[in-house]
Amino acid sequence: MSILKKYISYLNVIPERIYQSTYNGILEINWLNGKKILDTKNTNYSYGNLGKVLQKGLKSVTTDFRSEETSVLILGLGGGDVVKQLRNNFKSHASITAVEIDPVIIEIALKEFDIIPNSKLEIINNDANLFLKYTKERYNLIIVDLFNDVTIPDFVFQTEFIKSVYNVLDLNGSIIFNTLIISDVHKVRNKKFVENLKLYFSVQEFPNLYGHNHLIITKKVK
């Protein structure tokens, strides 16, 4: 991208490329405020406000996710924003496993944002719900950021999913749930979800982050 376009992006969103996804519809690579970002039709997926939400979550987690002995599970890779935050902003040396159902999203993370798998980063093209049911691994930190545009899969709010993440989380481990409230239906849904989470975890909430994001942080203490 030219330097001129980069500076213009501080005034207006500058479109660069469009991808078509079966799961997420149109995915846009744009420039905003001098940064390349990933957007869907209706929301930012990576490197915009979403990145600020995830950064808030990581700052609020008490579980140590910086050590080489730590294992992190990311459910919903997006453009890999949280991977870069862990490595660059928080200097984490943890082993990271990222599970993403959309192969186009994985392609974007690799080609557009230089998220490269290595000995400390494994990217798995799979359904997060199925992955949790069959994995034998245990994790110190789990980040649940599962969206199709502005829709969160229903299974995320079900007791079965809560039990699944509980079972693969180490004692004293934490989970960051990134959710969205844009209607009264979502408000009721999230209230029930938090009540259910409290049966298994200690819970901390950050509602109305950068608009409609509702961040929920849990810790496994029993």
C-alpha positions in Angstrom: 0.0 0.0 0.0 1.3 3.5 -0.9 2.2 5.9 1.9 -0.5 8.3 0.5 -3.2 5.7 0.9 -2.0 4.9 4.4 -2.3 8.5 5.5 -5.7 8.8 3.8 -6.9 5.8 5.9 -6.8 8.1 8.9 -9.7 10.0 7.3 -11.6 7.3 5.6 -11.7 3.5 5.3 -9.6 2.4 2.3 -10.8 -0.9 0.7 -8.0 -3.2 -0.5 -9.3 -6.7 -1.2 -12.5 -8.8 -0.9 -12.8 -12.5 -0.1 -15.9 -14.7 -0.4 -16.6 -17.1 2.4 -19.2 -19.8 2.8 -19.3 -19.3 6.5 -18.9 -15.5 6.8 -20.1 -14.1 3.5 -18.1 -11.2 2.2 -14.8 -10.6 4.0 -13.1 -7.2 3.4 -9.4 -6.3 3.8 -9.5 -2.6 4.5 -7.1 0.1 5.8 -8.2 2.2 8.8 -6.1 4.6 10.9 -2.9 3.4 9.1 -3.6 -0.3 9.9 -4.8 -3.2 7.8 -8.0 -4.7 9.3 -10.4 -7.5 8.5 -14.1 -6.7 8.3 -17.3 -8.6 7.5 -20.4 -6.9 6.1 -21.5 -5.7 9.5 -18.6 -5.7 11.9 -14.8 -5.7 12.5 -13.3 -9.1 12.7 -9.7 -8.3 13.5 -7.3 -5.5 14.2 -9.9 -2.8 14.8 -12.2 -2.5 17.9 -12.2 -6.2 18.3 -8.5 -6.1 19.0 -9.2 -3.6 21.8 -11.9 -5.9 23.3 -9.5 -8.9 23.3 -6.7 -6.7 24.8 -9.0 -5.7 27.6 -9.7 -9.4 28.2 -6.0 -10.4 28.3 -5.2 -7.5 30.7 -8.0 -8.7 33.0 -6.9 -12.4 33.1 -5.0 -13.5 36.3 -3.8 -16.8 34.7 -0.2 -16.5 33.6 -0.2 -16.9 29.8 3.3 -15.7 29.2 5.4 -18.7 30.2 6.7 -21.3 27.8 5.0 -23.9 29.9 1.6 -22.3 29.3 -0.9 -23.6 26.7 -3.4 -21.3 25.0 -6.5 -22.4 23.0 -8.1 -19.9 20.6 -11.5 -20.9 19.3 -12.1 -18.6 16.3 -8.9 -17.4 14.7 -10.1 -14.4 12.7 -7.2 -12.6 11.2 -5.0 -13.7 14.0 -5.3 -10.5 16.0 -5.1 -12.2 19.4 -2.1 -14.3 18.3 -0.2 -11.1 17.5 -1.3 -9.5 20.8 -0.1 -12.5 22.8 3.3 -12.4 21.1 3.9 -8.7 20.6 2.0 -6.8 23.2 2.1 -9.4 26.1 5.4 -11.1 25.2 3.9 -14.5 25.6 6.0 -17.6 24.8 3.0 -19.9 25.3 2.1 -22.8 23.0 -0.9 -21.7 21.0 -3.5 -23.8 19.3 -6.0 -21.9 17.1 -9.2 -23.7 15.9 -11.0 -22.1 12.9 -13.8 -23.6 10.9 -13.5 -21.3 7.9 -10.7 -22.1 5.5 -11.0 -18.7 3.9 -10.3 -17.0 7.3 -7.2 -19.2 7.7 -6.1 -18.2 4.2 -6.5 -14.5 5.1 -4.7 -14.9 8.4 -1.7 -16.4 6.6 -1.6 -14.3 3.5 -2.8 -10.9 4.7 -1.5 -10.8 8.3 1.5 -13.1 8.3 0.2 -15.6 10.9 2.6 -18.4 10.3 2.2 -21.8 12.0 5.4 -23.0 13.7 6.4 -25.2 16.7 4.6 -22.8 19.1 1.5 -22.1 16.9 -0.8 -24.8 15.5 -3.7 -23.8 13.3 -6.5 -26.4 13.0 -9.3 -26.2 10.4 -12.1 -27.7 12.4 -15.4 -27.0 14.1 -14.7 -25.7 17.7 -17.5 -27.7 19.2 -16.2 -31.0 17.7 -12.6 -30.2 18.6 -13.5 -29.8 22.3 -15.3 -33.1 22.4 -12.4 -35.1 21.1 -9.2 -33.3 22.2 -7.1 -34.9 25.0 -5.1 -31.7 25.6 -5.5 -29.4 28.6 -5.1 -25.6 28.4 -4.3 -22.8 30.8 -6.1 -20.1 28.8 -9.0 -20.5 26.4 -10.3 -17.6 24.2 -13.7 -18.1 22.8 -14.3 -15.7 19.9 -16.7 -17.5 17.7 -18.7 -15.4 15.2 -20.2 -15.7 11.8 -20.4 -12.0 10.9 -22.5 -10.7 14.0 -24.0 -14.1 14.8 -22.6 -16.3 17.6 -23.3 -20.0 17.1 -26.1 -21.2 19.5 -23.9 -24.0 20.8 -21.7 -21.5 22.6 -24.4 -20.7 25.1 -25.4 -24.3 25.8 -24.5 -26.2 29.0 -22.8 -28.9 26.9 -20.3 -26.4 25.6 -19.7 -24.9 29.0 -18.9 -28.4 30.3 -16.6 -29.0 27.3 -14.5 -25.9 27.9 -14.5 -26.7 31.7 -13.2 -30.2 31.1 -10.2 -29.1 28.9 -9.3 -26.1 31.2 -6.6 -26.6 33.8 -7.4 -25.7 37.4 -6.9 -22.0 37.9 -7.1 -21.6 34.2 -9.2 -18.8 32.6 -11.6 -18.4 29.7 -12.3 -15.2 27.8 -15.7 -15.2 26.1 -16.2 -12.5 23.6 -20.0 -12.0 23.0 -22.3 -9.4 21.5 -25.5 -7.8 22.7 -27.4 -5.9 20.0 -31.0 -6.7 21.0 -33.1 -7.5 24.0 -33.1 -11.2 22.9 -29.3 -11.1 23.2 -29.5 -9.5 26.6 -31.7 -12.2 28.0 -29.5 -14.9 26.4 -26.3 -13.5 27.9 -27.9 -13.1 31.4 -28.9 -16.8 31.3 -25.4 -17.7 30.0 -23.6 -15.9 32.8 -25.9 -17.5 35.4 -25.0 -20.9 33.9 -21.3 -20.1 33.9 -21.4 -19.3 37.6 -22.3 -22.9 38.3 -18.8 -23.9 37.1 -16.5 -20.8 37.3 -15.9 -17.5 39.0 -17.1 -14.8 36.6 -16.2 -11.3 35.7 -18.2 -9.2 33.2 -17.3 -6.2 31.0 -20.5 -5.1 29.2 -20.8 -2.4 26.5 -17.2 -2.5 25.3 -16.6 -0.3 22.2 -20.3 -0.5 21.4 -22.0 -3.8 21.8 -19.3 -6.3 22.9 -20.0 -8.1 26.2 -16.8 -9.6 27.5 -17.1 -12.4 30.0 -14.0 -13.8 31.9 -14.2 -16.9 33.9 -11.7 -18.8 36.1 -11.8 -22.4 37.1 -11.4 -22.6 40.8 -12.9 -26.0 41.6 
